[in-house]
Amino acid sequence: MANSIIWFRHDLRLADNPALLAAVEQGGPVVPVYTWSPEDEGEWPPGAASRWWLHYALAALDADLRKLGSRLIIRTGRTVETLVALVREAKATAVFWNHRYEPAAVQIAKDVENALRRQGLCVGEFHGNLLFDPRVTLNRQGGPFQVFTPYWKHCLSAPEPELPKPAPGRLSRPRQWPSSLSLDALRLLPTIKWAEGIAETWVPGERSASDRLTRFIEKALSDYSTGRDRPEKTGTSRLSPDLRWGHISPRQVWHAVKRSTRRQSPRVAKQAEGYLRQLGWREFAHHLLVHFPHTPEEPLRPMFARFPWNGSSEHLRAWQHARTGYPLVDAGMRELWHTGWMHNRVRMVVASFLVKHLLVPWQEGARWFWDTLVDGDLANNTLGWQWCAGCGADAAPYFRIFNPVLQGRKFDPDGGYVRRWVPEIAGLADKHLHEPWAAKATDLAECCIRLGRDYAEPIVDHAEARTRALKAYDRLRGRPDR
Ligand SMILES: Cc1cc2nc3c(=O)[nH]c(=O)nc-3n(C[C@H](O)[C@H](O)[C@H](O)COP(=O)(O)OP(=O)(O)OC[C@H]3O[C@@H](n4cnc5c(N)ncnc54)[C@H](O)[C@@H]3O)c2cc1C
């Protein structure tokens, strides 16, 4: 029997992996391959946190493959050349992979397909990383959706996503393995100590993803609608890196959540519906990226290309380094730096602060997130930033400007989140925690805090920043200044 190659991409799992199953169904030996090709990712090669994740994810995938009597072959170089050479070495007659939706990845897959077909190989591309294929999910006019609610309604009226398929029980190995690089040769891990906090927070891989899903269903799903907005709690699934890297498929999540609500009260079913709706936002983000592939760099609403940004590089640095003087913003930026992840509610607050309070272009924030998030995902990140900047599909209107103090009081009412990440002001009473500058000098002194020395003074005044942002918006719309 001839050998088949499974080319792993954003689908680092064995269960519910259509490309892997197709390779197995060929009946012969299977050669699992990962090619590290950052130069083929266009403007968006994986950031530092993603590279950290990838290192351990590949190690986990290799270990899982070995349990099935197989292993992972690792290569580096331009994808097309690497795969063509490998096909020859492995004497393979077929190559299978799952689709990715980022513009550069789509192009590479096309190039790979053409090159392999020219060599007479059988190739197969599968749809395994989304619930609904964005290429065929279209509105009544045959175009893409740009508003979430009708989009999701349309998806929910389609046949339910298929049941996930189990992992193969064994993989037949080739008579001789092609050579492989060691994982360390890819040099994915940072040389500085920065990733220690990430390592304390996450264990990448299929097994951990499945455990995370089980824990979420058992402990948090039934209270999702309130828990999801409380950053100090584990009220959400924290599956975003697992979905990003494909350690778990959205179909697995979808059906596990649905299954868990059988024989449960309508209230729990409603919570599950709310959770699956979040998966819907992930679907919508990919839908938008497929149909508007320029949006990682440019606003979906062209008018915003003329937005009069005038934020300074000092302000951008203060935001990146959690020195804005706004505790909720700084707490979020520290959570991100320390763990490679940030709670969704806080992502919205810090993003809004950057683009509206500081008037720094959203693309700068998107780049920082891309480098520091372990779940950095081109579709979700683009949607998130354009939503916050008011220039994307179904976005928050620009004139709705989050007040970081009120957001803190509402979503971190006991201050647990801020106290964890900004311990230097932990001693302040709850009423002052989200605006330390409003505390009396004696209250600050009692907690040994001098603003500007122990914790930053606010880099902008909220009311002034709000007025400035609204004026900039007026200028964009050609209206006289307020
Ligand atoms: C400015 C900004 C940037 C973002 N960048 C990214 C990113 O790079 N990668 C990323 O995966 N998410 C991004 N998000 C979306 C969201 O913040 C994360 O997916 C979420 O925090 C993940 O936490 P969770 O897995 O516990 O979510 P849960 O609440 O448990 O949701 C389950 C899953 O649904 C998806 N999801 C949830 N919320 C959203 C959303 N708003 N948009 C798209 N998908 C969503 C995620 O895949 C998530 O894992 C961004 C949001 C904002 C506001």
The ligand as an SDF file (V2000), in Angstrom:
LIG
                    3D

 53 58  0  0  0  0  0  0  0  0999 V2000
   -9.8710   43.3390   20.9790 C   0  0  0  0  0  0  0  0  0  0  0  0
  -10.1740   41.8460   20.9830 C   0  0  0  0  0  0  0  0  0  0  0  0
   -9.2520   40.9590   20.4440 C   0  0  0  0  0  0  0  0  0  0  0  0
   -9.5160   39.5840   20.4440 C   0  0  0  0  0  0  0  0  0  0  0  0
   -8.5820   38.7230   19.9070 N   0  0  0  0  0  0  0  0  0  0  0  0
   -8.8380   37.3950   19.8860 C   0  0  0  0  0  0  0  0  0  0  0  0
   -7.9030   36.4860   19.3370 C   0  0  0  0  0  0  0  0  0  0  0  0
   -6.8410   36.8630   18.8310 O   0  0  0  0  0  0  0  0  0  0  0  0
   -8.2030   35.1610   19.3890 N   0  0  0  0  0  0  0  0  0  0  0  0
   -9.3680   34.6960   19.9220 C   0  0  0  0  0  0  0  0  0  0  0  0
   -9.5890   33.4800   19.9380 O   0  0  0  0  0  0  0  0  0  0  0  0
  -10.2730   35.5410   20.4090 N   0  0  0  0  0  0  0  0  0  0  0  0
  -10.0580   36.8650   20.4210 C   0  0  0  0  0  0  0  0  0  0  0  0
  -10.9890   37.7140   20.9530 N   0  0  0  0  0  0  0  0  0  0  0  0
  -12.2970   37.1750   21.3560 C   0  0  0  0  0  0  0  0  0  0  0  0
  -12.4380   36.7670   22.8100 C   0  0  0  0  0  0  0  0  0  0  0  0
  -11.9490   37.7450   23.6670 O   0  0  0  0  0  0  0  0  0  0  0  0
  -11.7430   35.4370   23.1470 C   0  0  0  0  0  0  0  0  0  0  0  0
  -12.0420   34.4590   22.1940 O   0  0  0  0  0  0  0  0  0  0  0  0
  -12.2640   34.9840   24.5150 C   0  0  0  0  0  0  0  0  0  0  0  0
  -11.7960   35.8660   25.5000 O   0  0  0  0  0  0  0  0  0  0  0  0
  -11.8360   33.6250   24.7800 C   0  0  0  0  0  0  0  0  0  0  0  0
  -12.1740   33.2440   26.0690 O   0  0  0  0  0  0  0  0  0  0  0  0
  -12.9520   31.8830   26.3130 P   0  0  0  0  0  0  0  0  0  0  0  0
  -12.3740   30.7950   25.4830 O   0  0  0  0  0  0  0  0  0  0  0  0
  -12.9980   31.6650   27.7700 O   0  0  0  0  0  0  0  0  0  0  0  0
  -14.3760   32.2910   25.7360 O   0  0  0  0  0  0  0  0  0  0  0  0
  -15.8070   31.6270   25.9460 P   0  0  0  0  0  0  0  0  0  0  0  0
  -16.6970   32.6910   26.4870 O   0  0  0  0  0  0  0  0  0  0  0  0
  -15.7160   30.3780   26.6890 O   0  0  0  0  0  0  0  0  0  0  0  0
  -16.2610   31.3760   24.4480 O   0  0  0  0  0  0  0  0  0  0  0  0
  -16.0510   30.1470   23.7540 C   0  0  0  0  0  0  0  0  0  0  0  0
  -15.3180   30.3870   22.4610 C   0  0  0  0  0  0  0  0  0  0  0  0
  -16.0700   31.2470   21.6130 O   0  0  0  0  0  0  0  0  0  0  0  0
  -15.1850   32.0620   20.8550 C   0  0  0  0  0  0  0  0  0  0  0  0
  -15.4380   33.4600   21.1910 N   0  0  0  0  0  0  0  0  0  0  0  0
  -15.8620   33.9630   22.3670 C   0  0  0  0  0  0  0  0  0  0  0  0
  -16.0030   35.3010   22.2730 N   0  0  0  0  0  0  0  0  0  0  0  0
  -15.6440   35.6400   21.0230 C   0  0  0  0  0  0  0  0  0  0  0  0
  -15.5740   36.8810   20.3110 C   0  0  0  0  0  0  0  0  0  0  0  0
  -15.9200   38.0390   20.8780 N   0  0  0  0  0  0  0  0  0  0  0  0
  -15.1360   36.8560   19.0410 N   0  0  0  0  0  0  0  0  0  0  0  0
  -14.8010   35.7010   18.4310 C   0  0  0  0  0  0  0  0  0  0  0  0
  -14.8630   34.4960   19.0560 N   0  0  0  0  0  0  0  0  0  0  0  0
  -15.2730   34.4760   20.3260 C   0  0  0  0  0  0  0  0  0  0  0  0
  -13.7670   31.6990   21.2590 C   0  0  0  0  0  0  0  0  0  0  0  0
  -13.2450   30.7680   20.3410 O   0  0  0  0  0  0  0  0  0  0  0  0
  -13.9830   31.0750   22.6330 C   0  0  0  0  0  0  0  0  0  0  0  0
  -12.9740   30.1650   22.9930 O   0  0  0  0  0  0  0  0  0  0  0  0
  -10.7410   39.0960   20.9800 C   0  0  0  0  0  0  0  0  0  0  0  0
  -11.6530   40.0000   21.5130 C   0  0  0  0  0  0  0  0  0  0  0  0
  -11.3690   41.3540   21.5320 C   0  0  0  0  0  0  0  0  0  0  0  0
  -12.3690   42.3040   22.1330 C   0  0  0  0  0  0  0  0  0  0  0  0
  1  2  1  0
  2  3  1  0
  2 52  2  0
  3  4  2  0
  4  5  1  0
  4 50  1  0
  5  6  2  0
  6  7  1  0
  6 13  1  0
  7  8  2  0
  7  9  1  0
  9 10  1  0
 10 11  2  0
 10 12  1  0
 12 13  2  0
 13 14  1  0
 14 15  1  0
 14 50  1  0
 15 16  1  0
 16 17  1  0
 16 18  1  0
 18 19  1  0
 18 20  1  0
 20 21  1  0
 20 22  1  0
 22 23  1  0
 23 24  1  0
 24 25  2  0
 24 26  1  0
 24 27  1  0
 27 28  1  0
 28 29  2  0
 28 30  1  0
 28 31  1  0
 31 32  1  0
 32 33  1  0
 33 34  1  0
 33 48  1  0
 34 35  1  0
 35 36  1  0
 35 46  1  0
 36 37  1  0
 36 45  1  0
 37 38  2  0
 38 39  1  0
 39 40  1  0
 39 45  2  0
 40 41  1  0
 40 42  2  0
 42 43  1  0
 43 44  2  0
 44 45  1  0
 46 47  1  0
 46 48  1  0
 48 49  1  0
 50 51  2  0
 51 52  1  0
 52 53  1  0
M  END
$$$$
